[in-house]
Amino acid sequence: MTSKSFLLQRIHVFAKEEFDPNSDEQAEDILRRKFSVYLPQRQSFDDRLANTICDHEIITLIREYRAMA
């Protein structure tokens, strides 16, 4: 099992900047600005991440991070 701090490190390395993956606004900004990923609208942020089919590993990392207690 991967630790939450290790996942956070991987997310920051992948994004090449620090941000709070628990912040919907910050995570969406990074996805849009750095990876040109536009999420569907009118759903919760977690549902939007889950429904986005994308080759970017950062989405999987963010989802794993947010799922950890």
Secondary structure, DSSP 8 states (H G I E B T S, - for coil): ---HHHHHHHHHHHHTS---TT-HHHHHHHHHHHH-----SSS-HHHHHHT---S-HHHHHHHHHHH--
